[in-house]
Amino acid sequence: LAAATKRIVPSAALEADDAADTDDLRPGVMSRDQLLNDFANTAMVSAILGGFALGDFGNITDVSTWFSSLRAACMFMSVHLCTLSTIGSALAYRSVNMMSEERSKEWGKKKPYMRRSTFMGFVLGAMFYILGVVFIGMSKNIFANPFWQGIFLTTGACCAIALMAMGIYSRPLPLDAVRPITSLS
């Protein structure tokens, strides 16, 4: 039982133990595996979301009302942004996959916009998708009642705010806030 319990290591010992790893753990520097996972996950989720948006966009037959036109525009933007994110992530994945660990870290330092741009394409595509879903409900004549339109707008706003909050709160903590335990006693 004593061997399975975790021992708390003093901060000074951690700093000395992690001195060599500091360069690898700085914010903005990702290992090859982290880069590959980031690009693969972004590509997969963007492709799924873009597929949903394309399925809806392909079913739009009437754009005679203001809401149905906004729905078509939002789904169109979502499809294109998610496609851009998917293809950009796939191309970046391919590039990083052919590199060594050291070269991929250097590539990640020199080209941070690749991670940011593919992820931002996904985020913007998701926001347009949420707006498009709101306009789906508002463009249907059976929901022409202002009460239901208010429900759709409120729900869409809550989803958009929740997506932004998740994006903000899911960011990694600074290294000083995370102190790994390096040994078991």
N, C-alpha and C positions, 0 to 999 in steps of 0.2 A: 504493500500500500504506500509506503514511504517513497518507493522508487517511482510511483505513478503520479505523485503530487508534484505540482509545478513550484519551482523555487523562484522567488522574486529576486531579480538581479539588480544591484545598485546602478543608478544612472551613469556614474563615472565608468563602471566596468563595461556598460553597454556602449558608451561613446568610444572607448578604446577598442572594443571588440569590433565595432562597426566602422571604424575609421577607414578601412580599406574599401568598404562597400558604399561609402557615402556618394562617390561619383556615380555609381550605378543607380542609386535610389533617389537622386535629385528629381524634383518635379520637372517634367518635360523630357526626361530621359527614360526610355522604355527599352526593355530587353527585346530580343528578336521574337520570342514567344508572345510577349505582351502585344507587340505590334501586330503579329499575325492574328492573334485572337481578336484584337480590336477591329481590324479590317474585316475578318470573317463574320463577326457578330453584326457589325454595321451593315454589311452586304446582305446577310440573311434577313434581318428584320426589315430593311428597306425594300427588299424584293417582295416580301410578303405584303407589306403595307401598300406598295405600288401596285401589286396584283389586285388587291381589294379595290383600290381607286380606279384601276383600269376596268375592272368588271362593272363597276357602277357607271363609269363614264361611257362605256359601250352600250349601256342600256338606256341612256338618255335619248328620248325621242322628241321631246317638246321643250323648247327654250323660249316660249312665248311670254312667260312671266319673268319678272325681275329676279325672284328667288330661284327659279329653275336655271336662269342664265348664270347667276352667281354659283349655283351648285356645279354646273358644267365647268365654269372657270376654275373653281377650287379643285375639282377632281383632275382637271387637265394639268394644273400646276403640281398637284401631288404626284401624279404619274411621272411627270418629267423630273421633278426633284428627286424622287425615290430612285428612278432609273439612273440618274446622274450619280447618286450616292452609291448604288449597287455596282455600277460599272467602274467608277473611280476606286472603290474599295477593292474590287477584284484585280484591277491593274496594279494597285499599290501592294496587295497581298502577293501577287506574282513577283514583283520586284524584290520585296523583302525576303520572300521564300528562297530566292537564289543567292542571298547574301550570307556572309558569316555573321556570327554574333557581334563582333566588334564593328564590322562595316554597317550592320543594320542600326546599331546605336548611333553611329555617326550620321547615317542617313536620316534617322529620326530627329536628331538635333538640327540638321541643316534644313529639313523640310517639314516643320511642324504643321504647315498649312495643309499638307495632305491629310493628316488625321482630322484636323479641324474642318476642312472643307467637306470631306465625305460625311462626317457626323452632322455638320450643319445642314447639308442637303437632306439628310434623314429627318432632322428636327423640323425644318421648314415644311418638308413633305407631310410630316405628321400633323403639323398645325393646319395646313390646307385641307388635309383629310378630315380633321375634326370639324372645321368650318363647313366643308362639303356635306358632312353628315347632318349638321344643323340645318343646312339649306334643303336637304332631302325632305325632312319633316315639314319645313315651312313652305316648300313648293307643292306639296300635295293638297289638293282641294278639300280633302276630308278634314284637314287640320287648319282650315282657314280662320277658325275662331281665334281671336286675339289671346285667349287664355292659353291654348295649346302652343301658339307661337311663342308666348312668353316662357312656357315650360321648355321648349326647344332651345331658345336663346340662353336661358339660365343654365340649363344642363351643359350646353356647349361651352359657355363661359367658364363654368366650374371645371370641365375637362381640360380646357386650355390652361387655366390657372394651375390645376393639379399637375399637368405635364411640365409646366415651367418650374414649379416647386420641386418636383422629382429631379429635374435636371440640375437645379441648384443644390439640393441637399444630397444628391448622390455623388458629388465630387469627392475625390479622395481627401483625406485629412492631411494636414501638414505632417512632415516626418516627426517633428517634436511631440506631436500628440500620440503617436503610436510607438510603444516601446515593446518590441518582441522579447519573449523569454527565450534565452539562447541555450539553456541547459535544464535538464531534469535532475532532481536529487534522489 
